[in-house]
């Protein structure tokens, strides 16, 4: 079986809150625009001080939400990858 890796086709959008992001993603899933019928909302946060080995370019992911046609089905707090 051959398939396209979903991470190759990311859509970036900004939302005021998680509810707006979830509603938008549910409409995209309903329109069958996703590979596996689900998507991820990633909450991003600006870092106050960039570390010596910075790869995040000053913005880090702090929370991931997995969404399907019913709404949020999983949420995960992301590990801080910045070095002090």
Secondary structure, 3 states (H helix, E strand, C coil): CCCCCHHHCCCCCCCCCHHHHHHHHHHHHHCCCCCCCCEEEEEEEECCCCCCCCCCCCEEEEEEEEEECCEEEEEEECCCCCCC
